[in-house]
Amino acid sequence: MKKYFLHNGTESSGPFSFDELRAMNITKTTPVWFEGMEKWKYAKDVEELYELVAVTPPPFQVEEKSIPQPTQTTQTTSNATYLGLSKNTFITVIVVIVVASTIAINIIQNNRSEEIEAKNKKTEIENRQFLLQQKEIEEQKKLIEEQQLAEEERNARDKKQAAIDRISEIESEMAEIKDNLDTAKEKLAKASNFKVLRTSNEKSEEIKKIQLEIESFEKELEDLEAEQNRLNLELEKID
């Protein structure tokens, strides 16, 4: 039969049988040891001793019931304060703060929305003005280009007409000079052959004079032909 030893904190006692332990009224925290255990254990930690320590009555003491004081409790609750304010006042202040905060946030959001809308309208107006200015600039450039083109065409027409008129004048001048040249050549032939009442010096001077006229006419014809050729080239470029 298993034998149990008990310890009271200073010395051990035993061995005791299970029935003897039952009569000794051991508690959950009574140290117990029996053969085969490595260390002492509390009675509550030994499985076969559960029934001996499962129910242990508390020390004898009569419970004194306190008389409830509802008036004082109610007064204490009603007199409770929050941050130095009564409960109702505190709740009212919180509600006012929440409502005021909500209104302020809405006002701020509305102001921001109005500012953003105003900025967007201003930007839109500026963009329209910029586009209008760009359109006006483009139209002015186009008008200037058209005017320049018209001016160039007018100058070209005037230049062409001037060249045509000058060529016509040159042809008239050349015809007149050719007639004069032919007349001078005839005079030269007659002066070379005419011998009556003239000395040889007079004849030479007259021939020389006529030759100079002929050279002058030929030089004029040459200059007019060069001018005519230049004007014809200009007309070809203009066309």
Buried (B, 14 or more C-beta within 10 A) or exposed (E): EEEBBBBEEEEEEBBBEBEEBEEEEBEBEBBBBBEEEEEEBBBBEBEEBEEBBEEEEEEEEEEEEEEEEEEEEEEEEEEEEEEEEEEEEBEEEEEEEEEEEEEEEEEEEEEEEEEEEEEEEEEEEEEEEEEEEEEEEEEEEEEEEEEEEEEEEEEEEEBBEEBEEBBEEBEEBBEEBBEBBEBBBEBBEEBEEEEEEEEEEEBEEBBEBBBEBBEBBBEBBEEBEEBBEEBEEBBEEEE
